[in-house]
Amino acid sequence: AENGRLGVWEITEDPADLARSFRGSTNDLAEAEGITHPQKRLEFLASRVLMQKIAAAEGLRYEGVLKDDFGKPSLVNHPGWHLSLTHSQRHAAAVLHPNQPVGIDLEAPAEALRRVAPRILSPTELAHADGNLHRLAVYWTAKEALYKLYGKRGLFFSSQLFIEPFGDEAPDVVGWILMEDSPTRCLIHIRNMAADVLAIASSF
């Protein structure tokens, strides 16, 4: 999104090194301590260190991340700013915007996507994906990014989140959040990285 700030971190550190480099919220560190799986803790810490750096680049004092009842994150003491976070085994990514809802997601093209595709894609999308793992990863990350942008539960991925057909090398795709009262058209930027597909969604 224009005027937003995107950060992507390649995770190469171990959890102890990341914890030492983190100068942010005690709440974040406490939450990290509650994550028992070492890899998940590493991914969590990487996302928070990245968020700290992005906030600093915008001149904001980082005091941690809060989540509302729907799991949508926000910066402590900076309620006007919109943010979204994601992480995988290889990367952490975050996007911060001063006045516009955003959503971000990472996913590796993996065989599991073929199994879940019939539950998350419409018949039109399923036909377009045609079992291609890269296309399935684009659909998955794009829909997850839309879901995070919307920020509330209760959306059906197959019928209320729609991605228009796209070219395999297209840098952007168009998506729709299909609510009965007001369909929302969104632009989703796609970035192909080593092992992951990244999607960043913002409304037009």
C-alpha positions as CSV (number, residue, x, y, z in Angstrom):
1,A,0.0,0.0,0.0
2,E,1.2,3.5,-0.8
3,N,2.8,5.2,2.3
4,G,3.0,1.8,4.0
5,R,6.3,0.3,5.1
6,L,7.1,-3.4,4.4
7,G,9.9,-5.4,6.1
8,V,11.1,-8.9,5.4
9,W,13.6,-10.7,7.6
10,E,15.4,-13.9,6.6
11,I,15.6,-16.0,9.7
12,T,19.2,-17.2,10.3
13,E,19.6,-16.6,14.1
14,D,18.9,-18.8,17.0
15,P,16.3,-17.8,19.6
16,A,18.9,-16.8,22.3
17,D,20.6,-14.4,19.9
18,L,17.3,-12.9,18.8
19,A,16.1,-12.5,22.4
20,R,19.4,-10.7,23.2
21,S,19.0,-8.3,20.2
22,F,15.4,-7.5,21.1
23,R,15.0,-4.2,23.0
24,G,11.2,-4.1,23.0
25,S,8.2,-5.1,25.0
26,T,8.4,-7.3,28.1
27,N,5.0,-8.5,27.0
28,D,6.5,-9.8,23.7
29,L,9.2,-11.6,25.6
30,A,6.7,-13.1,28.0
31,E,4.6,-14.3,25.1
32,A,7.7,-15.8,23.5
33,E,8.5,-17.7,26.7
34,G,5.1,-19.3,26.5
35,I,5.7,-20.7,23.0
36,T,7.1,-24.2,23.7
37,H,8.1,-25.2,20.1
38,P,11.6,-23.8,19.5
39,Q,11.0,-23.1,15.8
40,K,7.7,-21.3,16.5
41,R,9.4,-19.2,19.2
42,L,12.2,-18.3,16.8
43,E,9.7,-17.2,14.1
44,F,7.7,-15.2,16.7
45,L,10.8,-13.4,18.0
46,A,12.0,-12.6,14.4
47,S,8.6,-11.1,13.6
48,R,8.7,-8.8,16.7
49,V,12.3,-7.7,16.2
50,L,11.3,-6.9,12.6
51,M,8.3,-4.9,13.8
52,Q,10.5,-3.0,16.3
53,K,12.8,-2.0,13.4
54,I,9.9,-0.9,11.2
55,A,8.3,1.1,14.0
56,A,11.7,2.8,14.6
57,A,12.0,3.6,10.8
58,E,8.6,5.4,11.1
59,G,9.8,7.3,14.2
60,L,7.5,5.4,16.5
61,R,8.5,4.1,20.0
62,Y,7.9,0.4,20.0
63,E,6.1,-0.8,23.1
64,G,4.8,-4.1,21.9
65,V,2.0,-5.6,19.9
66,L,-1.5,-6.2,21.2
67,K,-4.2,-8.4,19.6
68,D,-7.9,-7.8,19.7
69,D,-10.6,-10.4,20.3
70,F,-10.3,-11.4,16.6
71,G,-6.6,-11.8,16.7
72,K,-5.9,-8.6,14.7
73,P,-2.6,-7.0,15.9
74,S,-2.0,-3.3,16.7
75,L,0.9,-1.3,18.1
76,V,0.7,-0.5,21.8
77,N,0.1,3.3,22.3
78,H,-0.2,3.9,18.5
79,P,-3.8,3.1,17.8
80,G,-4.1,5.0,14.5
81,W,-1.5,2.7,12.8
82,H,-2.4,-0.5,11.0
83,L,-0.2,-3.5,11.0
84,S,0.0,-7.1,9.9
85,L,2.5,-9.8,10.7
86,T,3.4,-13.2,9.3
87,H,6.2,-15.7,9.6
88,S,7.4,-19.0,8.2
89,Q,10.5,-21.2,8.8
90,R,12.6,-19.1,6.5
91,H,11.2,-15.6,6.8
92,A,9.3,-13.1,9.0
93,A,7.5,-10.2,7.3
94,A,5.5,-7.3,8.5
95,V,3.7,-4.3,7.0
96,L,2.8,-1.0,8.8
97,H,0.5,1.7,7.5
98,P,-0.4,5.1,9.0
99,N,-4.1,5.1,8.1
100,Q,-5.2,2.1,6.0
101,P,-5.9,-1.6,6.9
102,V,-3.4,-4.0,5.5
103,G,-2.9,-7.8,5.5
104,I,0.2,-9.9,4.9
105,D,0.9,-13.6,4.6
106,L,3.8,-16.0,3.7
107,E,3.5,-19.6,2.5
108,A,5.8,-22.1,0.9
109,P,4.4,-24.0,-2.1
110,A,3.9,-27.4,-0.6
111,E,2.0,-30.6,-1.3
112,A,-0.4,-29.9,1.6
113,L,-1.9,-27.0,-0.4
114,R,-3.4,-29.5,-2.9
115,R,-5.2,-31.2,-0.1
116,V,-6.8,-28.0,1.3
117,A,-7.5,-26.3,-2.0
118,P,-11.0,-27.7,-2.4
119,R,-12.0,-26.2,0.9
120,I,-10.6,-22.7,0.3
121,L,-11.0,-22.1,-3.4
122,S,-14.1,-21.6,-5.5
123,P,-14.6,-23.9,-8.5
124,T,-13.4,-21.1,-10.8
125,E,-10.2,-20.6,-8.7
126,L,-9.7,-24.4,-8.4
127,A,-9.9,-24.8,-12.2
128,H,-7.4,-21.9,-12.7
129,A,-4.9,-23.3,-10.2
130,D,-5.1,-26.7,-11.9
131,G,-3.0,-28.3,-9.1
132,N,0.0,-26.0,-9.8
133,L,1.7,-25.5,-6.4
134,H,2.9,-22.0,-7.1
135,R,-0.6,-20.9,-8.1
136,L,-2.1,-22.6,-5.1
137,A,0.4,-20.7,-2.9
138,V,-0.6,-17.4,-4.5
139,Y,-4.3,-18.2,-3.9
140,W,-3.6,-19.2,-0.3
141,T,-1.4,-16.3,0.7
142,A,-3.7,-13.8,-1.1
143,K,-6.8,-15.0,0.7
144,E,-5.0,-15.1,4.0
145,A,-3.8,-11.5,3.4
146,L,-7.4,-10.5,2.6
147,Y,-8.6,-12.3,5.8
148,K,-6.1,-10.4,7.9
149,L,-7.0,-7.1,6.2
150,Y,-10.7,-7.7,7.1
151,G,-9.7,-8.4,10.7
152,K,-12.7,-10.3,11.8
153,R,-13.7,-13.9,11.9
154,G,-16.6,-15.5,10.0
155,L,-15.5,-15.3,6.4
156,F,-15.7,-18.3,4.2
157,F,-12.5,-18.6,2.2
158,S,-14.2,-20.4,-0.8
159,S,-17.2,-18.1,-1.2
160,Q,-16.4,-14.7,0.4
161,L,-12.8,-14.2,-0.5
162,F,-12.3,-14.2,-4.3
163,I,-9.1,-13.8,-6.3
164,E,-9.4,-12.9,-10.0
165,P,-7.4,-15.1,-12.4
166,F,-3.8,-14.0,-12.7
167,G,-0.7,-14.6,-14.8
168,D,2.1,-16.7,-13.2
169,E,4.5,-13.8,-13.3
170,A,2.0,-11.1,-12.3
171,P,3.4,-8.8,-9.6
172,D,-0.2,-8.0,-8.4
173,V,-3.5,-9.8,-8.2
174,V,-7.0,-8.4,-7.6
175,G,-9.0,-9.8,-4.7
176,W,-12.5,-9.3,-3.4
177,I,-14.0,-9.5,0.1
178,L,-17.6,-10.4,-0.7
179,M,-19.7,-9.1,2.1
180,E,-23.5,-8.8,1.3
181,D,-23.7,-5.1,2.1
182,S,-20.5,-3.9,0.6
183,P,-18.0,-5.9,-1.5
184,T,-14.5,-4.6,-1.1
185,R,-12.0,-4.6,-4.0
186,C,-8.4,-5.1,-3.0
187,L,-5.0,-5.0,-4.6
188,I,-2.6,-7.8,-3.5
189,H,1.1,-7.5,-4.2
190,I,2.8,-10.9,-4.8
191,R,6.5,-11.4,-4.1
192,N,8.3,-14.7,-4.9
193,M,11.1,-15.3,-2.4
194,A,13.4,-18.3,-1.7
195,A,11.1,-21.0,-0.5
196,D,8.1,-18.7,0.1
197,V,5.4,-16.7,-1.6
198,L,4.6,-13.4,0.0
199,A,1.3,-11.5,-0.4
200,I,0.5,-8.0,0.9
201,A,-3.1,-6.8,0.6
202,S,-4.6,-3.3,0.7
203,S,-7.9,-1.9,-0.4
204,F,-8.2,0.3,-3.5
